[in-house]
Amino acid sequence: MKAMILAAGLGTRMRPFTDKKPKALIEIAGRPLLEIVITNLIESGFDEIIINVHHFSNQIIEFLDLKNNFNIRIDLSDERDELLDTGGGLKKASWFFDDGKPFLVHNVDIITDVNLKEMMKFHNERNALVTLAVRKRETSRYLLLDKSTFELCGWTNIKTGEVKIAISGRETNRYAFSGIHIIDPAFFDFVGDKRKFYIIDEYLKLAKNSKIVGFDHSDSFWLDIGKPESLNEAVKWL
C-alpha cells in the first residue's frame, strides 16, 4: 500500500527546536518524528511512501540515506521553491499514486496508535472518496459529521463563529480532525488546475456530491507535536 507523509512545514510553533532542523527530525525519546511515523506505517502494511520536503530538506534526505530508506520504497516531493499547503502538496505528489488504489496521508507531527488497517478497511467498505480520522477532543475548529452516517456535512470555528456548510438539513456531531486521511486517487480528477489550496475547503466542496466520511478513533492514543510542551507527553507515551 502507498502513503504520503506531510513533512514540509516550517514548524514555527516548535521553535527553538526547528531553528536548525526540520520538525520531522525532532526527537522523541531518541527517535525522530519521521522515523516514528514511517515505522508505524510499515507495521500497518504500507511499503511505498512519498514525503514532501521544504524546511531543511537536505537533513531529511541525509537521514533517509542513513536509514537506507527503511528498506522500502521512499520517494520525495520537492517543495523547496514554495510551500503548497496540504492540498497543493498532495496534488504535486499525485504522480506517485498511479495504481488506482486508495492511499493514506499522515502528518509527520502526529503520534498515534490508531489502527490504520481498520481505517483502510472502513474506507473500502464504505466506498468513500475520502475518509478522515476524527476524534472527540477539545479544539477551536471542528468537522461537522452526520450523526448516523458520519458523512462530512460542514466545518466550524467555535472561536470566530465561522461555519461552512456542505450538506444542510442534517443532525451533526462535532469532531476534531486528526491529520490522517485515506484518499481514493479519483480525488485528483476533481481538483483541476488548482496549485495551492487548503485540503479541508476542497473536501467541503466535494462532500456535496461525493462520499467523504469520518472514522472515529476516540478510544486510541493521539498527540499533535505542535508545541514544545507536547514533547514530554510524547516521551511518556513512548
Phi, psi and omega in degrees: 000156183252152180211160174235135174253124179273108187226020187268353186295159182282340179064038184298328181288346182260011175295143013272001183300329184262014178288334184231004179208158178286153179304326182300338183255009171296135186263140173242113182053041177084001181242125178297148178308317182300319179295319180299315181291315180300315180299318178297318179296316180298316179295339179267003175101006179270125184234007174224119187228139171242140183235127175273142186227150177207292185285120182050046185299328181298328178294322178293318178300315180296321179296315180295322176298317180300323181270007181052040179054026179056024176063028172229178175281120174230122177248164179242145172248114190275114176244028183295332180284326183196131173289137189248012186062175185298314182295312180294322178296320178295316180296320180300329181267008187298334180301334184290332186262068189257009183260001178075008183255152177301146179228162183253143175241132188222123174294140183290339184264018178251125174249127185200159172246024176304140181282099184290329177295318179293324179294320178294320177299316178303314180301312184292320181296329181267000179050046184274155171283319180218139172239128183252127173289127183224160177205163175277111176202161181279131178201182177262337183242132184230149166273143177256113185245140177305133185299329184257322185261346183063020176287145178290123181243343182176190183208147178214149172247109187285345177280319182265343182084003180290138178224136175237122183253128176261317179230119184268164175079014180252149169278127187232160170242154179266130177227148177269139177285141187257006178077020177226130179219153172246131189230133170281135182299346174300340177308321184294337178292337183269343188284327179070221185269007180301138183249322183223114184203159180274124191294324182295322176300321179293319178299320180296323177293318183286335184298339181295328185231357181231155183276110175238119190234161176258145175246109185280118177236041183299338182275353183264165175284142179206134179212129175266117178277071186260335181224155182308326183292343179283346182296318181298318179296322179294319179298318180298319181292316181293000000 
